[in-house]
C-alpha cells in the first residue's frame, strides 16, 4: 500500500498526502481476499489503534471505480495503480506512513513445471 485512491471531490483529495490515521475517518473499500492479504493492504486498525471502517466489498477493479468515483469509499492501492486507472474522476494521494509494497511470485503447485521454476529462478537472480 502506497497511495490512497479516491474521488477527485473527496475531502481528502485536497491534501497533498494522507496518513494511515486518516483511514479511521472514511469508509475503506473491502475485498474478497484472505484475511492476511486484506490486513496487508487495508489494515483493520490505524497505527494508534483506531478502527478502520470497511465500506463496500468488491472483487474486481471494475467494481471499484464507480464506488471510488462517487466518494462512497476510498481504497489503498499500490502506487502503480495511478498508471493503470488514470481516470479524471479519481485522484491518488501518497500514504506517507504506509509500509513499502511487497511483491512475490506465486503459482499453483499442481501446475508447476520447468518453465515456471526457470522463470522464478530468473526473478530471484535479478531481484535486489
N, C-alpha and C positions, 0 to 999 in steps of 0.2 A: 504494500500500500504506500503510495507516494503522493497521490493527488486526490482531491475531493471533487467529484463531478456533480453538477447541479444546474438548475435553471439559471439562465442569464438574469432573471428577475428575482432570484432568491436573495434574501438579506445578506447571506454570507458571500455572495458574488461580488459585493462591493469591496471586500477585503482583498489585499494582495496575497495573503497566506492565511491558513487556518491551522488549528492545533487539534490534537485528539480530544482535548477537553470540549471543543465546540460540538463534538458528536453527541454530547449529552443534551443538547438544546434542540435537536432536529430529528425527525424520523429518518432512520438509515435503512436503505433497502436491504432486504434479506435475500437469500438464495437457497436453492435446493442443493445443498452440498454437505459433506460430512462436517460434524461439529468442529474438529480440529482445523479444518480448512477455513470454515467461516470465521473462527476466532482469529486466525492469522490475517484475514482480510478485513473483517469488521469485528473489532473487539466488543465483547459484551459489556465492558466497563472502561471508563476513561482511566488514565494513569492515577487520578486522585480517588478512583473508586466509584464515581457516579455511574449509574446505569445508562447504557446507550439504547434509546428506544428503537425497536425494529419497526420498519414500515412494511410495505407490501413485499411479498416474496415473488421472485421471478426465476425463470430457468434459462432465459436467453438474453443477449444484449438487445435484441429487437423488442423484447417486452420492457426492458429498462427505459428505453428512450422516451416514450410518452410520459412515464412516471417522473423521470428527471425533468423533462421539458415543462411540465405543469407545476413543478415545485412540490409535488406530493411527498417526495423523499429525496435524499441525497445518496451518493454512493462512493465510498473509497474505491479507487482504481489505481492500477499501476500507471506510471507517467506516460507510457506509450499509448494509452487509450485515447489521448487527445489527437494523435495522428490518425487513428482508425475510426474515430467517431467525431470528426470535426464539423459539428452542426452549429448553426448560428444560435439556436435556442439553448445551447449548453455552454458552460464555462468550466474550467478546471483550475483549481487552486492548489498549490503545493501544501501538503500537510507537514509542517516544519519539524514536528517531533515524531513522525512515523518511522518505524524501523525500515531499513532498506529492503527493497523487494528481493525475494529469493526465488530462484527457479531451479527446477530439477527435471531430468528426463524420467518419464515413467512409461511403462508398457505392460501389456498383459503377458504374464509369464507363459501362458498357454500358447501364445503365438510367437514367442521369442525364436529368433533364428540367427544365423551367422551375420546377415546384413545388419540386423538390429544391434548385435554385440559389437560389430565393427564401427557402426555409427557412434554408439555410446563411448567406445574407446577413443575415437577421433575427438569427440567433445571433451572427454577427460584430458586428453593430451594438449588441447588448446586452451583449456579453462585457466583462469588466473590462479 
